[in-house]
Amino acid sequence: MQTAVISENVTLSLPQNDLNLLRSLAKKMGWVMRVQRKSGIEKGLEDVRKGNVFQAKNSEDLIKQILG
């Protein structure tokens, strides 16, 4: 007789330094773990929402802002 296994998807937010602990636990328990990373576009849009954008008058001003 086969028993059905019901699985549930769970989203966790945890510090990055605890990720190895979670990976080892998942491996021991036989869980499937996937880490979803933000794309560059998602990170950029998040910066715009937070207001972390800068404007330069021209290319020289841009280089001065970058270098310092």
C-alpha positions as CSV (number, residue, x, y, z in Angstrom):
1,M,0.0,0.0,0.0
2,Q,1.3,3.4,-1.0
3,T,0.9,6.4,1.3
4,A,0.5,9.9,-0.2
5,V,3.0,12.5,0.9
6,I,1.7,16.0,1.1
7,S,4.3,18.7,0.8
8,E,4.0,22.4,1.6
9,N,5.9,25.3,0.2
10,V,7.3,27.7,2.9
11,T,9.0,31.0,2.6
12,L,11.5,32.0,5.3
13,S,13.5,35.2,5.8
14,L,16.7,34.5,7.8
15,P,20.2,35.9,8.1
16,Q,22.6,34.8,5.4
17,N,25.0,33.3,7.9
18,D,22.3,30.9,9.1
19,L,21.7,29.6,5.6
20,N,24.3,26.8,6.0
21,L,22.6,25.5,9.1
22,L,19.3,25.4,7.3
23,R,20.9,23.6,4.3
24,S,22.4,20.9,6.5
25,L,19.1,20.4,8.3
26,A,17.2,20.2,5.0
27,K,19.7,17.6,3.8
28,K,19.4,15.5,6.9
29,M,15.6,15.6,6.8
30,G,15.4,14.9,3.1
31,W,13.8,18.2,2.3
32,V,14.1,20.0,-1.1
33,M,15.5,23.5,-0.6
34,R,15.6,26.3,-3.2
35,V,17.1,29.7,-2.7
36,Q,15.5,32.4,-4.7
37,R,17.8,35.3,-5.5
38,K,16.9,38.8,-6.7
39,S,17.8,39.6,-10.3
40,G,19.7,42.8,-11.1
41,I,16.5,44.4,-12.4
42,E,14.7,43.6,-9.1
43,K,17.6,45.1,-7.0
44,G,17.6,48.2,-9.2
45,L,13.8,48.7,-8.9
46,E,14.1,48.2,-5.1
47,D,16.8,51.0,-5.0
48,V,14.6,53.3,-7.0
49,R,11.7,52.7,-4.6
50,K,14.0,53.4,-1.7
51,G,15.2,56.6,-3.3
52,N,18.8,55.3,-3.7
53,V,19.4,57.0,-7.0
54,F,21.8,59.8,-8.0
55,Q,21.8,62.2,-10.9
56,A,24.8,63.6,-12.7
57,K,24.9,66.8,-14.7
58,N,27.2,65.3,-17.4
59,S,29.8,62.5,-17.8
60,E,32.5,64.4,-15.9
61,D,30.2,64.9,-13.0
62,L,29.3,61.2,-13.1
63,I,33.0,60.2,-13.0
64,K,33.6,62.5,-10.1
65,Q,30.6,60.9,-8.2
66,I,31.9,57.4,-8.9
67,L,35.5,58.0,-8.0
68,G,34.9,60.2,-5.3
